[in-house]
């Protein structure tokens, strides 16, 4: 068996793509609420870079159902991040499900990936102007 073909993506950089029905509205949200400016743009697309990783918003007639986290950021201090984003007008989701409940917008999550050296995670979720569900998380050691 040729294992070279199986590893072709292991060295590639993932790049998230998020749909936007109104690219101007999305640009305003990402600038005003998240404090992010595109590093590049093209007709129908805005390219952002956070922590050396790219994500793009693209003009789309379709929309995300917003029922799952499409992209997230790992932060060192989730309270500070939630506080700053709220100050900028971001509305956080309140979740009340078995095993996942937010308190003031932040959930305590049991378990984490062993490679992260954490026993859990704290998470918070919000939707962008286009209905995409985004999250922030802080590993708990």
Secondary structure as UniProt FT lines:
FT   HELIX           5..7
FT   TURN            8..11
FT   STRAND          16..20
FT   HELIX           23..32
FT   TURN            33..34
FT   STRAND          40..42
FT   TURN            43..44
FT   STRAND          45..50
FT   TURN            51..52
FT   STRAND          53..59
FT   STRAND          69..74
FT   HELIX           78..87
FT   TURN            88..89
FT   STRAND          96..97
FT   TURN            98..99
FT   STRAND          100..103
FT   TURN            104..105
FT   STRAND          106..110
FT   HELIX           114..116
FT   STRAND          120..127
FT   TURN            129..130
FT   STRAND          133..140
//
